Amino acid sequence: MSRSRPLPGLTGVLALAGVLVAGSARAQDADPAEPEPPAPAAEPKPAASSGGAMLATEQGEEAEPLRLRYPPTSVRWGLIGAGAGLTLGAYAASLVAAYTATDVPGIDKLKIPVIGPWWTLGVSACPESDPECGAAVYLRGVGYVFDGLFQLAGLAIMAEGIFMTTEAEPTLPAPEVSVVPLASPTLAGLGVVGVF
């Protein structure tokens, strides 16, 4: 007759399971603990308003005033360039129309920047070669209005770029490099650390 021997690892697992079952049974028999009272709610921080309000960062710290931030000076040149491009593009379209459609009454006024489209709109009519042009007069009128608006919008963007309030871009700190000693149980030497 052969005897079976229990596995050594299996005995440890069974012992651990017995301890866990006994511990959970004791935890169920114990009186339930009283629930903890809820933590007091944190006081809301004061909200910031646009008119020079104060902002409290942490409870107990002094509030510091909000500081308005303006775009950096480099934005100025982008706005001036975009406005000039819009105005010049619309004026170029006016010049093309003025030199190609010479038979349309008042079209030669488009050669004048900014006010040319509005002046042409006021004297627009059908050409003598096509006295019953119909809706073409209205379509040209819509084109004159858009041309004038684009030229004015470009000038407004350029003015915003010229007169806007900017602030200097923050300067980056100069790079710093230091040599520091290194020591560990297996290493000794020097290391280089820095801020770049």
Summary of the structure (lengths in Angstrom):
residues: 196
radius of gyration: 40.5
end to end distance: 80.4
largest distance: 127.0
contacts: 404
relative contact order: 0.11
helix: 46%
strand: 12%
